[in-house]
Amino acid sequence: MPRRRLFLTGAGSLALSTTVSSTLAAARPHRAAAGKTAPVAETAPAAQVPAGTPAETPVGPLDTEARWAYISDFQTGAVLLQKAADERMPPSSLTKLMTAYIVFGMLKSGRLHLDQMLPVSEKAWRMQGSKMFVPLGSSISVSDLIQGMLIQSGNDACIVLAEGVSGSEEQFVALMNAQSGKIGLTNSQFRNVTGWPDPDHYMSAHDVATLARRLIADFPEYYHFFSAKDYKFNNINQGNRNVLVDKGLADGLKTGHTDAGGFGLCASSDRGGNRIILVLNGLPTSQARAAEGERLLGWAFSNFENVALLKRGQVLQTAKVWLGEQPTVALCAGADLLVTVPHGWRSKVKVSLDYQAPLQAPVAAGAQLGTITISGASVQDIQLPLVAGATVARKGLIARSVAVLSRVAGGA
């Protein structure tokens, strides 16, 4: 039975090529479509990537000074660059993205309010590292604490929020660990809310990017907290440590630093409707972090584009229907498909259709008839449902009998 393959040309039109193969199975396992994520089981620590190894990209290896790196497209989830991306690393203050995720969830559910005042404990006041400088015994609004946590990277602000939400840092950490698996983090374990060094506290660059994507998608109403260039509290003004935000190259998210993890950055930027998420860690200095973040963000926007390959309901081909009241039915895309490809590579994307031919009547509009497979051009194979564009009823008994006898008589 025939298998038909469609090829996208550079102009975006569809050219048809027909080959002959054995009967195709109607039910083939589907890979996740671009822009959607499939559940992933928890994984063991990834094998360590040797120092000096270049990052992997769809357009070839690329050197980066970062020890760990991951760049992805926000809309499609396409991986643009990765280096030791699933290796466990000390996340330092990138941890605060998870702390923020829990706090934002509490705000969205109404269990916490931006103007709500939370008390400052001695533990929070004594917290070392980067600080918001909360006064002992005072009460501070949730809104101020969020800005102190995200702009000033205040460890003390994190403790006040954790204790205000859960009663203790330990109970808040339990919420972080319980939620992390639910949102797709597979190589993360939290022991505190700040990123304070602990050998059992880790994330992967991939997980940090996943978390950033969920923050942007799940809490757009709170994302603006990441973009302030400075924040003043207790008469102390501190600038956003994310230099890319200060330079107007990104609109969030967070930086981090510890001796074990080096200098790290999670940034996101939207240019012309395309949003990129970048994660770097293990850089030797804050200057290297800023320079490498700017370089790789520019590289990602310069080298990749998002292309709408298919629209839901788009007719790709017609197929014969055996014993149907209409002889053919349109074969359509069952979903929209947006893919991220290197600039100028659209002509190398291949679209193939797999379905049983001829189709057997009756056919219901919208019923899945086979699969659409997208491949090539450094795009991981993507599969979408191939569906019927209309309903085709089965012929009546007499008409079916005539059709069968005609086929037998014709030697078909």
Sequence and secondary structure as in RCSB ss.txt:
>XXXX:A:sequence
MPRRRLFLTGAGSLALSTTVSSTLAAARPHRAAAGKTAPVAETAPAAQVPAGTPAETPVGPLDTEARWAYISDFQ
TGAVLLQKAADERMPPSSLTKLMTAYIVFGMLKSGRLHLDQMLPVSEKAWRMQGSKMFVPLGSSISVSDLIQGML
IQSGNDACIVLAEGVSGSEEQFVALMNAQSGKIGLTNSQFRNVTGWPDPDHYMSAHDVATLARRLIADFPEYYHF
FSAKDYKFNNINQGNRNVLVDKGLADGLKTGHTDAGGFGLCASSDRGGNRIILVLNGLPTSQARAAEGERLLGWA
FSNFENVALLKRGQVLQTAKVWLGEQPTVALCAGADLLVTVPHGWRSKVKVSLDYQAPLQAPVAAGAQLGTITIS
GASVQDIQLPLVAGATVARKGLIARSVAVLSRVAGGA
>XXXX:A:secstr
 EEEEEEE TTS EEEEEEE S   S       TT               TT  BB TTS B  S SEEEEEETT
T  EEEEESTTS B  GGGGHHHHHHHHHHHHHHTSS TT EEE  HHHHH  SS     TT EEEHHHHHHHHH
TS  HHHHHHHHHHHHSSHHHHHHHHHHHHHHTT SS B S SS    TT BB HHHHHHHHHHHHHH TTTGGG
G  SEEEETTEEEE S HHHHTTS  EEEEEEETTTEEEEEEEEEETTEEEEEEEEEESSHHHHHHHHHHHHHHH
HHHEEEEEEE TT EEEEEEEETBSSSEEEEEESS EEEEEETT GGG EEEEEE SSEES B TT EEEEEEEE
ETTEEEEEEEEEESS B B  HHHHHHHHHHHHHTT 
